[in-house]
């Protein structure tokens, strides 16, 4: 899936590559805020999982196993999130 997008004419490369271009070239205050909010979102998801599964569970290992077992779905969602992130940053950067 990711290889198919590498030469996508719509993005001028893979979503990951274009996302990195935007991160490094956009207004750094906007990028800083976007990345901070992304980390807060990640923290909230981890805390919710800990509350649902119990603090004694290794959330990182559970996530790694899920990523391995569902690689295609995770790749698709990752691309969706990269594209959404690009849109958020570019829209605010204008």
DOFINU-144460 format. One record per residue (C-alpha): residue in three letters; residue number from 1; x, y, z. Coordinates in steps of 0.25 Angstrom, whole numbers. Layout:
REM residues N
(ala NUM (X Y Z))
...
END
This chain:
REM residues 94
(unk 1 (0 0 0))
(unk 2 (11 10 4))
(unk 3 (19 6 -8))
(unk 4 (7 9 -17))
(unk 5 (7 24 -12))
(unk 6 (22 26 -13))
(unk 7 (20 32 -27))
(unk 8 (6 37 -26))
(unk 9 (5 49 -35))
(unk 10 (-5 56 -26))
(unk 11 (4 57 -14))
(unk 12 (18 57 -22))
(unk 13 (22 45 -14))
(unk 14 (17 37 -2))
(unk 15 (8 44 8))
(unk 16 (19 41 18))
(unk 17 (30 48 10))
(unk 18 (20 60 7))
(unk 19 (17 61 21))
(unk 20 (31 62 25))
(unk 21 (33 73 14))
(unk 22 (22 81 21))
(unk 23 (27 79 35))
(unk 24 (40 84 31))
(unk 25 (36 96 23))
(unk 26 (23 101 30))
(unk 27 (23 112 40))
(unk 28 (30 105 52))
(unk 29 (20 111 62))
(unk 30 (8 104 55))
(unk 31 (16 91 54))
(unk 32 (20 91 69))
(unk 33 (6 93 73))
(unk 34 (1 82 63))
(unk 35 (11 72 68))
(unk 36 (8 76 83))
(unk 37 (-7 73 81))
(unk 38 (-3 60 74))
(unk 39 (5 56 86))
(unk 40 (-7 60 95))
(unk 41 (-16 51 87))
(unk 42 (-7 40 87))
(unk 43 (-6 41 102))
(unk 44 (-21 41 104))
(unk 45 (-22 29 96))
(unk 46 (-11 22 104))
(unk 47 (-18 26 117))
(unk 48 (-32 21 112))
(unk 49 (-26 8 108))
(unk 50 (-19 7 122))
(unk 51 (-32 10 129))
(unk 52 (-40 -1 120))
(unk 53 (-29 -12 121))
(unk 54 (-23 -9 134))
(unk 55 (-10 -2 137))
(unk 56 (-2 -15 139))
(unk 57 (-4 -17 123))
(unk 58 (8 -14 114))
(unk 59 (1 -4 105))
(unk 60 (13 -2 96))
(unk 61 (14 -17 94))
(unk 62 (-1 -18 91))
(unk 63 (0 -7 81))
(unk 64 (12 -13 74))
(unk 65 (5 -27 73))
(unk 66 (-7 -20 67))
(unk 67 (1 -13 57))
(unk 68 (8 -26 53))
(unk 69 (-5 -33 52))
(unk 70 (-13 -22 45))
(unk 71 (-1 -16 37))
(unk 72 (-10 -12 24))
(unk 73 (-21 -6 33))
(unk 74 (-11 2 41))
(unk 75 (-3 6 28))
(unk 76 (-16 12 22))
(unk 77 (-20 19 35))
(unk 78 (-6 25 36))
(unk 79 (-7 30 22))
(unk 80 (-21 36 25))
(unk 81 (-15 43 38))
(unk 82 (-3 48 30))
(unk 83 (-12 54 19))
(unk 84 (-21 60 30))
(unk 85 (-9 66 37))
(unk 86 (-4 72 24))
(unk 87 (-17 78 22))
(unk 88 (-18 84 36))
(unk 89 (-4 90 35))
(unk 90 (-5 95 21))
(unk 91 (-18 102 24))
(unk 92 (-13 109 36))
(unk 93 (0 113 29))
(unk 94 (-7 121 19))
END
